[in-house]
C-alpha cells in the first residue's frame, strides 16, 4: 500500500500522528500533515480517522 497526503485539504487535527507517529508528522509552522513513510504496513486506521480525508491509500 502506498499513502498520499493532500496538505491543502489537511486541517491539522493530528489524528494520523496520534495513530501512527512513525508514519506521519505535523509541520511545526502550519500544523499540517507530513508523510514520513509513504509505504508503511497496516496503516488503514489512520486513513479512516482523518477528519478531512486528506490521506489516501493506493494499492
PDB file of N, CA, C, O and CB in Angstrom:
ATOM      1  N   UNK A   1       0.831  -1.165   0.000  1.00  0.00           N
ATOM      2  CA  UNK A   1       0.000   0.000   0.000  1.00  0.00           C
ATOM      3  C   UNK A   1       0.887   1.244   0.000  1.00  0.00           C
ATOM      4  O   UNK A   1       1.903   1.306   0.693  1.00  0.00           O
ATOM      5  CB  UNK A   1      -0.952  -0.011   1.205  1.00  0.00           C
ATOM      6  N   UNK A   2       0.484   2.212  -0.780  1.00  0.00           N
ATOM      7  CA  UNK A   2       1.213   3.483  -0.854  1.00  0.00           C
ATOM      8  C   UNK A   2       0.276   4.591  -0.400  1.00  0.00           C
ATOM      9  O   UNK A   2      -0.868   4.667  -0.848  1.00  0.00           O
ATOM     10  CB  UNK A   2       1.750   3.758  -2.306  1.00  0.00           C
ATOM     11  N   UNK A   3       0.759   5.443   0.484  1.00  0.00           N
ATOM     12  CA  UNK A   3      -0.035   6.546   1.003  1.00  0.00           C
ATOM     13  C   UNK A   3       0.290   7.841   0.278  1.00  0.00           C
ATOM     14  O   UNK A   3       1.417   8.074  -0.160  1.00  0.00           O
ATOM     15  CB  UNK A   3       0.195   6.710   2.498  1.00  0.00           C
ATOM     16  N   UNK A   4      -0.733   8.668   0.169  1.00  0.00           N
ATOM     17  CA  UNK A   4      -0.563  10.022  -0.351  1.00  0.00           C
ATOM     18  C   UNK A   4      -1.307  10.955   0.586  1.00  0.00           C
ATOM     19  O   UNK A   4      -2.351  10.588   1.125  1.00  0.00           O
ATOM     20  CB  UNK A   4      -1.086  10.155  -1.831  1.00  0.00           C
ATOM     21  N   UNK A   5      -0.786  12.152   0.787  1.00  0.00           N
ATOM     22  CA  UNK A   5      -1.459  13.133   1.623  1.00  0.00           C
ATOM     23  C   UNK A   5      -1.712  14.405   0.822  1.00  0.00           C
ATOM     24  O   UNK A   5      -0.912  14.796  -0.028  1.00  0.00           O
ATOM     25  CB  UNK A   5      -0.628  13.440   2.886  1.00  0.00           C
ATOM     26  N   UNK A   6      -2.841  15.038   1.114  1.00  0.00           N
ATOM     27  CA  UNK A   6      -3.202  16.303   0.488  1.00  0.00           C
ATOM     28  C   UNK A   6      -3.073  17.384   1.558  1.00  0.00           C
ATOM     29  O   UNK A   6      -3.990  17.590   2.353  1.00  0.00           O
ATOM     30  CB  UNK A   6      -4.661  16.259  -0.123  1.00  0.00           C
ATOM     31  N   UNK A   7      -1.945  18.066   1.576  1.00  0.00           N
ATOM     32  CA  UNK A   7      -1.693  19.075   2.610  1.00  0.00           C
ATOM     33  C   UNK A   7      -2.663  20.241   2.528  1.00  0.00           C
ATOM     34  O   UNK A   7      -2.921  20.890   3.542  1.00  0.00           O
ATOM     35  CB  UNK A   7      -0.274  19.590   2.500  1.00  0.00           C
ATOM     36  N   UNK A   8      -3.201  20.523   1.367  1.00  0.00           N
ATOM     37  CA  UNK A   8      -4.175  21.610   1.229  1.00  0.00           C
ATOM     38  C   UNK A   8      -5.500  21.242   1.890  1.00  0.00           C
ATOM     39  O   UNK A   8      -6.209  22.115   2.390  1.00  0.00           O
ATOM     40  CB  UNK A   8      -4.402  21.943  -0.255  1.00  0.00           C
ATOM     41  N   UNK A   9      -5.827  19.983   1.894  1.00  0.00           N
ATOM     42  CA  UNK A   9      -7.080  19.503   2.493  1.00  0.00           C
ATOM     43  C   UNK A   9      -6.938  19.307   4.008  1.00  0.00           C
ATOM     44  O   UNK A   9      -7.930  19.394   4.732  1.00  0.00           O
ATOM     45  CB  UNK A   9      -7.514  18.180   1.832  1.00  0.00           C
ATOM     46  N   UNK A  10      -5.742  19.050   4.486  1.00  0.00           N
ATOM     47  CA  UNK A  10      -5.470  18.774   5.894  1.00  0.00           C
ATOM     48  C   UNK A  10      -5.902  19.949   6.780  1.00  0.00           C
ATOM     49  O   UNK A  10      -5.651  21.111   6.458  1.00  0.00           O
ATOM     50  CB  UNK A  10      -3.975  18.477   6.098  1.00  0.00           C
ATOM     51  N   UNK A  11      -6.562  19.619   7.912  1.00  0.00           N
ATOM     52  CA  UNK A  11      -6.988  20.645   8.859  1.00  0.00           C
ATOM     53  C   UNK A  11      -6.125  20.653  10.125  1.00  0.00           C
ATOM     54  O   UNK A  11      -6.380  21.436  11.039  1.00  0.00           O
ATOM     55  CB  UNK A  11      -8.448  20.433   9.231  1.00  0.00           C
ATOM     56  N   UNK A  12      -5.113  19.793  10.184  1.00  0.00           N
ATOM     57  CA  UNK A  12      -4.189  19.774  11.312  1.00  0.00           C
ATOM     58  C   UNK A  12      -4.736  19.153  12.582  1.00  0.00           C
ATOM     59  O   UNK A  12      -4.264  19.475  13.672  1.00  0.00           O
ATOM     60  CB  UNK A  12      -3.762  21.142  11.607  1.00  0.00           C
ATOM     61  N   UNK A  13      -5.721  18.270  12.472  1.00  0.00           N
ATOM     62  CA  UNK A  13      -6.313  17.635  13.655  1.00  0.00           C
ATOM     63  C   UNK A  13      -5.323  16.724  14.376  1.00  0.00           C
ATOM     64  O   UNK A  13      -5.415  16.561  15.592  1.00  0.00           O
ATOM     65  CB  UNK A  13      -7.544  16.835  13.257  1.00  0.00           C
ATOM     66  N   UNK A  14      -4.382  16.131  13.650  1.00  0.00           N
ATOM     67  CA  UNK A  14      -3.347  15.311  14.251  1.00  0.00           C
ATOM     68  C   UNK A  14      -3.732  13.877  14.564  1.00  0.00           C
ATOM     69  O   UNK A  14      -2.965  13.168  15.215  1.00  0.00           O
ATOM     70  CB  UNK A  14      -2.904  15.944  15.473  1.00  0.00           C
ATOM     71  N   UNK A  15      -4.890  13.432  14.122  1.00  0.00           N
ATOM     72  CA  UNK A  15      -5.314  12.049  14.372  1.00  0.00           C
ATOM     73  C   UNK A  15      -4.338  11.060  13.752  1.00  0.00           C
ATOM     74  O   UNK A  15      -4.076  10.006  14.332  1.00  0.00           O
ATOM     75  CB  UNK A  15      -6.727  11.809  13.817  1.00  0.00           C
ATOM     76  N   UNK A  16      -3.808  11.379  12.602  1.00  0.00           N
ATOM     77  CA  UNK A  16      -2.852  10.489  11.938  1.00  0.00           C
ATOM     78  C   UNK A  16      -1.578  10.347  12.759  1.00  0.00           C
ATOM     79  O   UNK A  16      -1.041   9.247  12.893  1.00  0.00           O
ATOM     80  CB  UNK A  16      -2.517  11.010  10.535  1.00  0.00           C
ATOM     81  N   UNK A  17      -1.098  11.450  13.305  1.00  0.00           N
ATOM     82  CA  UNK A  17       0.123  11.437  14.104  1.00  0.00           C
ATOM     83  C   UNK A  17      -0.088  10.654  15.402  1.00  0.00           C
ATOM     84  O   UNK A  17       0.796   9.914  15.834  1.00  0.00           O
ATOM     85  CB  UNK A  17       0.575  12.874  14.415  1.00  0.00           C
ATOM     86  N   UNK A  18      -1.238  10.817  16.011  1.00  0.00           N
ATOM     87  CA  UNK A  18      -1.548  10.080  17.233  1.00  0.00           C
ATOM     88  C   UNK A  18      -1.674   8.584  16.971  1.00  0.00           C
ATOM     89  O   UNK A  18      -1.296   7.767  17.810  1.00  0.00           O
ATOM     90  CB  UNK A  18      -2.833  10.607  17.854  1.00  0.00           C
ATOM     91  N   UNK A  19      -2.209   8.228  15.798  1.00  0.00           N
ATOM     92  CA  UNK A  19      -2.429   6.826  15.446  1.00  0.00           C
ATOM     93  C   UNK A  19      -1.153   6.150  14.959  1.00  0.00           C
ATOM     94  O   UNK A  19      -0.900   4.992  15.292  1.00  0.00           O
ATOM     95  CB  UNK A  19      -3.503   6.719  14.380  1.00  0.00           C
ATOM     96  N   UNK A  20      -0.351   6.857  14.176  1.00  0.00           N
ATOM     97  CA  UNK A  20       0.851   6.260  13.577  1.00  0.00           C
ATOM     98  C   UNK A  20       1.984   7.285  13.505  1.00  0.00           C
ATOM     99  O   UNK A  20       2.290   7.792  12.426  1.00  0.00           O
ATOM    100  CB  UNK A  20       0.537   5.713  12.164  1.00  0.00           C
ATOM    101  N   UNK A  21       2.612   7.593  14.646  1.00  0.00           N
ATOM    102  CA  UNK A  21       3.667   8.614  14.652  1.00  0.00           C
ATOM    103  C   UNK A  21       4.918   8.234  13.864  1.00  0.00           C
ATOM    104  O   UNK A  21       5.728   9.100  13.533  1.00  0.00           O
ATOM    105  CB  UNK A  21       4.059   8.911  16.060  1.00  0.00           C
ATOM    106  N   UNK A  22       5.079   6.954  13.563  1.00  0.00           N
ATOM    107  CA  UNK A  22       6.223   6.531  12.759  1.00  0.00           C
ATOM    108  C   UNK A  22       5.992   6.779  11.267  1.00  0.00           C
ATOM    109  O   UNK A  22       6.926   6.724  10.467  1.00  0.00           O
ATOM    110  CB  UNK A  22       6.516   5.055  13.001  1.00  0.00           C
ATOM    111  N   UNK A  23       4.738   7.050  10.905  1.00  0.00           N
ATOM    112  CA  UNK A  23       4.380   7.259   9.504  1.00  0.00           C
ATOM    113  C   UNK A  23       4.067   8.723   9.201  1.00  0.00           C
ATOM    114  O   UNK A  23       4.358   9.212   8.109  1.00  0.00           O
ATOM    115  CB  UNK A  23       3.187   6.395   9.139  1.00  0.00           C
ATOM    116  N   UNK A  24       3.471   9.421  10.175  1.00  0.00           N
ATOM    117  CA  UNK A  24       3.032  10.798   9.963  1.00  0.00           C
ATOM    118  C   UNK A  24       3.665  11.742  10.976  1.00  0.00           C
ATOM    119  O   UNK A  24       3.951  11.363  12.111  1.00  0.00           O
ATOM    120  CB  UNK A  24       1.511  10.889  10.044  1.00  0.00           C
ATOM    121  N   UNK A  25       3.875  12.966  10.543  1.00  0.00           N
ATOM    122  CA  UNK A  25       4.329  14.028  11.427  1.00  0.00           C
ATOM    123  C   UNK A  25       3.473  15.246  11.157  1.00  0.00           C
ATOM    124  O   UNK A  25       2.670  15.256  10.224  1.00  0.00           O
ATOM    125  CB  UNK A  25       5.843  14.342  11.222  1.00  0.00           C
ATOM    126  N   UNK A  26       3.642  16.276  11.974  1.00  0.00           N
ATOM    127  CA  UNK A  26       2.934  17.531  11.746  1.00  0.00           C
ATOM    128  C   UNK A  26       3.945  18.637  11.544  1.00  0.00           C
ATOM    129  O   UNK A  26       4.923  18.745  12.284  1.00  0.00           O
ATOM    130  CB  UNK A  26       1.986  17.862  12.922  1.00  0.00           C
ATOM    131  N   UNK A  27       3.706  19.451  10.545  1.00  0.00           N
ATOM    132  CA  UNK A  27       4.563  20.588  10.251  1.00  0.00           C
ATOM    133  C   UNK A  27       4.495  21.565  11.421  1.00  0.00           C
ATOM    134  O   UNK A  27       3.404  21.922  11.863  1.00  0.00           O
ATOM    135  CB  UNK A  27       4.143  21.278   8.918  1.00  0.00           C
ATOM    136  N   UNK A  28       5.629  21.993  11.918  1.00  0.00           N
ATOM    137  CA  UNK A  28       5.667  22.900  13.057  1.00  0.00           C
ATOM    138  C   UNK A  28       5.116  24.285  12.723  1.00  0.00           C
ATOM    139  O   UNK A  28       4.621  24.981  13.608  1.00  0.00           O
ATOM    140  CB  UNK A  28       7.081  23.023  13.564  1.00  0.00           C
ATOM    141  N   UNK A  29       5.198  24.686  11.467  1.00  0.00           N
ATOM    142  CA  UNK A  29       4.733  26.018  11.083  1.00  0.00           C
ATOM    143  C   UNK A  29       3.231  26.109  10.906  1.00  0.00           C
ATOM    144  O   UNK A  29       2.611  27.061  11.379  1.00  0.00           O
ATOM    145  CB  UNK A  29       5.399  26.437   9.820  1.00  0.00           C
ATOM    146  N   UNK A  30       2.632  25.132  10.229  1.00  0.00           N
ATOM    147  CA  UNK A  30       1.196  25.233   9.946  1.00  0.00           C
ATOM    148  C   UNK A  30       0.360  24.086  10.517  1.00  0.00           C
ATOM    149  O   UNK A  30      -0.864  24.097  10.379  1.00  0.00           O
ATOM    150  CB  UNK A  30       0.989  25.296   8.467  1.00  0.00           C
ATOM    151  N   UNK A  31       0.990  23.103  11.151  1.00  0.00           N
ATOM    152  CA  UNK A  31       0.264  22.008  11.778  1.00  0.00           C
ATOM    153  C   UNK A  31      -0.265  20.952  10.831  1.00  0.00           C
ATOM    154  O   UNK A  31      -0.918  20.001  11.260  1.00  0.00           O
ATOM    155  CB  UNK A  31      -0.852  22.550  12.537  1.00  0.00           C
ATOM    156  N   UNK A  32       0.007  21.109   9.560  1.00  0.00           N
ATOM    157  CA  UNK A  32      -0.496  20.146   8.574  1.00  0.00           C
ATOM    158  C   UNK A  32       0.362  18.895   8.519  1.00  0.00           C
ATOM    159  O   UNK A  32       1.524  18.894   8.926  1.00  0.00           O
ATOM    160  CB  UNK A  32      -0.559  20.784   7.194  1.00  0.00           C
ATOM    161  N   UNK A  33      -0.235  17.844   8.012  1.00  0.00           N
ATOM    162  CA  UNK A  33       0.396  16.528   7.951  1.00  0.00           C
ATOM    163  C   UNK A  33       1.677  16.534   7.108  1.00  0.00           C
ATOM    164  O   UNK A  33       1.775  17.214   6.087  1.00  0.00           O
ATOM    165  CB  UNK A  33      -0.586  15.511   7.387  1.00  0.00           C
ATOM    166  N   UNK A  34       2.649  15.753   7.578  1.00  0.00           N
ATOM    167  CA  UNK A  34       3.857  15.448   6.812  1.00  0.00           C
ATOM    168  C   UNK A  34       3.946  13.938   6.740  1.00  0.00           C
ATOM    169  O   UNK A  34       3.794  13.261   7.757  1.00  0.00           O
ATOM    170  CB  UNK A  34       5.156  16.081   7.463  1.00  0.00           C
ATOM    171  N   UNK A  35       4.184  13.408   5.577  1.00  0.00           N
ATOM    172  CA  UNK A  35       4.295  11.964   5.382  1.00  0.00           C
ATOM    173  C   UNK A  35       5.747  11.548   5.575  1.00  0.00           C
ATOM    174  O   UNK A  35       6.630  11.967   4.826  1.00  0.00           O
ATOM    175  CB  UNK A  35       3.783  11.547   3.972  1.00  0.00           C
ATOM    176  N   UNK A  36       5.985  10.719   6.586  1.00  0.00           N
ATOM    177  CA  UNK A  36       7.342  10.261   6.893  1.00  0.00           C
ATOM    178  C   UNK A  36       7.683   8.953   6.213  1.00  0.00           C
ATOM    179  O   UNK A  36       8.844   8.704   5.891  1.00  0.00           O
ATOM    180  CB  UNK A  36       7.512  10.108   8.378  1.00  0.00           C
ATOM    181  N   UNK A  37       6.668   8.103   5.986  1.00  0.00           N
ATOM    182  CA  UNK A  37       6.870   6.794   5.355  1.00  0.00           C
ATOM    183  C   UNK A  37       5.729   6.547   4.379  1.00  0.00           C
ATOM    184  O   UNK A  37       4.627   6.208   4.811  1.00  0.00           O
ATOM    185  CB  UNK A  37       6.950   5.650   6.423  1.00  0.00           C
ATOM    186  N   UNK A  38       5.957   6.705   3.069  1.00  0.00           N
ATOM    187  CA  UNK A  38       4.878   6.563   2.095  1.00  0.00           C
ATOM    188  C   UNK A  38       4.420   5.128   1.839  1.00  0.00           C
ATOM    189  O   UNK A  38       3.385   4.921   1.206  1.00  0.00           O
ATOM    190  CB  UNK A  38       5.307   7.160   0.815  1.00  0.00           C
ATOM    191  N   UNK A  39       5.172   4.129   2.319  1.00  0.00           N
ATOM    192  CA  UNK A  39       4.788   2.736   2.084  1.00  0.00           C
ATOM    193  C   UNK A  39       4.846   1.910   3.374  1.00  0.00           C
ATOM    194  O   UNK A  39       5.623   0.961   3.476  1.00  0.00           O
ATOM    195  CB  UNK A  39       5.698   2.111   1.021  1.00  0.00           C
ATOM    196  N   UNK A  40       4.018   2.280   4.356  1.00  0.00           N
ATOM    197  CA  UNK A  40       4.015   1.550   5.634  1.00  0.00           C
ATOM    198  C   UNK A  40       3.168   0.284   5.559  1.00  0.00           C
ATOM    199  O   UNK A  40       2.432   0.075   4.594  1.00  0.00           O
ATOM    200  CB  UNK A  40       3.497   2.452   6.759  1.00  0.00           C
ATOM    201  N   UNK A  41       3.277  -0.554   6.581  1.00  0.00           N
ATOM    202  CA  UNK A  41       2.458  -1.755   6.685  1.00  0.00           C
ATOM    203  C   UNK A  41       1.282  -1.488   7.616  1.00  0.00           C
ATOM    204  O   UNK A  41       1.452  -0.865   8.664  1.00  0.00           O
ATOM    205  CB  UNK A  41       3.297  -2.954   7.192  1.00  0.00           C
ATOM    206  N   UNK A  42       0.088  -1.953   7.245  1.00  0.00           N
ATOM    207  CA  UNK A  42      -1.085  -1.932   8.103  1.00  0.00           C
ATOM    208  C   UNK A  42      -1.438  -0.593   8.708  1.00  0.00           C
ATOM    209  O   UNK A  42      -1.444  -0.460   9.932  1.00  0.00           O
ATOM    210  CB  UNK A  42      -0.898  -2.882   9.174  1.00  0.00           C
ATOM    211  N   UNK A  43      -1.728   0.390   7.905  1.00  0.00           N
ATOM    212  CA  UNK A  43      -1.984   1.734   8.414  1.00  0.00           C
ATOM    213  C   UNK A  43      -3.394   2.236   8.101  1.00  0.00           C
ATOM    214  O   UNK A  43      -3.643   3.440   8.153  1.00  0.00           O
ATOM    215  CB  UNK A  43      -0.974   2.690   7.843  1.00  0.00           C
ATOM    216  N   UNK A  44      -4.306   1.341   7.781  1.00  0.00           N
ATOM    217  CA  UNK A  44      -5.661   1.716   7.389  1.00  0.00           C
ATOM    218  C   UNK A  44      -6.411   2.552   8.397  1.00  0.00           C
ATOM    219  O   UNK A  44      -7.217   3.396   8.005  1.00  0.00           O
ATOM    220  CB  UNK A  44      -6.436   0.509   7.119  1.00  0.00           C
ATOM    221  N   UNK A  45      -6.175   2.349   9.692  1.00  0.00           N
ATOM    222  CA  UNK A  45      -6.900   3.091  10.717  1.00  0.00           C
ATOM    223  C   UNK A  45      -6.646   4.596  10.619  1.00  0.00           C
ATOM    224  O   UNK A  45      -7.581   5.387  10.752  1.00  0.00           O
ATOM    225  CB  UNK A  45      -6.507   2.588  12.096  1.00  0.00           C
ATOM    226  N   UNK A  46      -5.422   4.992  10.395  1.00  0.00           N
ATOM    227  CA  UNK A  46      -5.100   6.414  10.289  1.00  0.00           C
ATOM    228  C   UNK A  46      -5.791   7.050   9.095  1.00  0.00           C
ATOM    229  O   UNK A  46      -6.212   8.205   9.162  1.00  0.00           O
ATOM    230  CB  UNK A  46      -3.592   6.611  10.183  1.00  0.00           C
ATOM    231  N   UNK A  47      -5.911   6.309   8.011  1.00  0.00           N
ATOM    232  CA  UNK A  47      -6.596   6.819   6.819  1.00  0.00           C
ATOM    233  C   UNK A  47      -8.063   7.065   7.157  1.00  0.00           C
ATOM    234  O   UNK A  47      -8.614   8.103   6.791  1.00  0.00           O
ATOM    235  CB  UNK A  47      -6.464   5.820   5.622  1.00  0.00           C
ATOM    236  N   UNK A  48      -8.689   6.142   7.840  1.00  0.00           N
ATOM    237  CA  UNK A  48     -10.108   6.251   8.187  1.00  0.00           C
ATOM    238  C   UNK A  48     -10.372   7.331   9.230  1.00  0.00           C
ATOM    239  O   UNK A  48     -11.444   7.936   9.218  1.00  0.00           O
ATOM    240  CB  UNK A  48     -10.620   4.920   8.696  1.00  0.00           C
ATOM    241  N   UNK A  49      -9.439   7.588  10.121  1.00  0.00           N
ATOM    242  CA  UNK A  49      -9.632   8.565  11.198  1.00  0.00           C
ATOM    243  C   UNK A  49      -9.423  10.013  10.777  1.00  0.00           C
ATOM    244  O   UNK A  49      -9.802  10.924  11.514  1.00  0.00           O
ATOM    245  CB  UNK A  49      -8.705   8.252  12.320  1.00  0.00           C
ATOM    246  N   UNK A  50      -8.837  10.243   9.627  1.00  0.00           N
ATOM    247  CA  UNK A  50      -8.583  11.611   9.182  1.00  0.00           C
ATOM    248  C   UNK A  50      -9.916  12.336   8.948  1.00  0.00           C
ATOM    249  O   UNK A  50     -10.677  11.946   8.063  1.00  0.00           O
ATOM    250  CB  UNK A  50      -7.720  11.616   7.886  1.00  0.00           C
ATOM    251  N   UNK A  51     -10.211  13.397   9.738  1.00  0.00           N
ATOM    252  CA  UNK A  51     -11.494  14.085   9.597  1.00  0.00           C
ATOM    253  C   UNK A  51     -11.640  14.863   8.289  1.00  0.00           C
ATOM    254  O   UNK A  51     -12.757  15.174   7.877  1.00  0.00           O
ATOM    255  CB  UNK A  51     -11.684  15.020  10.748  1.00  0.00           C
ATOM    256  N   UNK A  52     -10.539  15.172   7.646  1.00  0.00           N
ATOM    257  CA  UNK A  52     -10.588  15.932   6.394  1.00  0.00           C
ATOM    258  C   UNK A  52     -10.411  15.057   5.153  1.00  0.00           C
ATOM    259  O   UNK A  52     -10.431  15.555   4.027  1.00  0.00           O
ATOM    260  CB  UNK A  52      -9.522  17.002   6.407  1.00  0.00           C
ATOM    261  N   UNK A  53     -10.238  13.761   5.362  1.00  0.00           N
ATOM    262  CA  UNK A  53      -9.997  12.823   4.248  1.00  0.00           C
ATOM    263  C   UNK A  53      -8.786  13.265   3.424  1.00  0.00           C
ATOM    264  O   UNK A  53      -8.802  13.202   2.195  1.00  0.00           O
ATOM    265  CB  UNK A  53     -11.251  12.721   3.336  1.00  0.00           C
ATOM    266  N   UNK A  54      -7.748  13.708   4.113  1.00  0.00           N
ATOM    267  CA  UNK A  54      -6.544  14.211   3.448  1.00  0.00           C
ATOM    268  C   UNK A  54      -5.528  13.103   3.163  1.00  0.00           C
ATOM    269  O   UNK A  54      -4.506  13.348   2.523  1.00  0.00           O
ATOM    270  CB  UNK A  54      -5.896  15.290   4.301  1.00  0.00           C
ATOM    271  N   UNK A  55      -5.809  11.883   3.637  1.00  0.00           N
ATOM    272  CA  UNK A  55      -4.896  10.765   3.438  1.00  0.00           C
ATOM    273  C   UNK A  55      -5.582   9.724   2.564  1.00  0.00           C
ATOM    274  O   UNK A  55      -6.709   9.314   2.844  1.00  0.00           O
ATOM    275  CB  UNK A  55      -4.454  10.148   4.798  1.00  0.00           C
ATOM    276  N   UNK A  56      -4.903   9.301   1.510  1.00  0.00           N
ATOM    277  CA  UNK A  56      -5.450   8.242   0.665  1.00  0.00           C
ATOM    278  C   UNK A  56      -4.441   7.106   0.558  1.00  0.00           C
ATOM    279  O   UNK A  56      -3.228   7.316   0.551  1.00  0.00           O
ATOM    280  CB  UNK A  56      -5.812   8.784  -0.742  1.00  0.00           C
ATOM    281  N   UNK A  57      -4.985   5.901   0.477  1.00  0.00           N
ATOM    282  CA  UNK A  57      -4.153   4.698   0.327  1.00  0.00           C
ATOM    283  C   UNK A  57      -4.397   4.118  -1.047  1.00  0.00           C
ATOM    284  O   UNK A  57      -5.542   3.969  -1.474  1.00  0.00           O
ATOM    285  CB  UNK A  57      -4.461   3.639   1.436  1.00  0.00           C
ATOM    286  N   UNK A  58      -3.331   3.794  -1.733  1.00  0.00           N
ATOM    287  CA  UNK A  58      -3.413   3.191  -3.070  1.00  0.00           C
ATOM    288  C   UNK A  58      -2.660   1.885  -3.060  1.00  0.00           C
ATOM    289  O   UNK A  58      -1.602   1.766  -2.443  1.00  0.00           O
ATOM    290  CB  UNK A  58      -2.846   4.141  -4.161  1.00  0.00           C
ATOM    291  N   UNK A  59      -3.215   0.903  -3.751  1.00  0.00           N
ATOM    292  CA  UNK A  59      -2.551  -0.414  -3.849  1.00  0.00           C
ATOM    293  C   UNK A  59      -1.433  -0.413  -4.848  1.00  0.00           C
ATOM    294  O   UNK A  59      -0.780  -1.439  -5.045  1.00  0.00           O
ATOM    295  CB  UNK A  59      -3.544  -1.485  -4.222  1.00  0.00           C
TER     296      UNK A  59
END
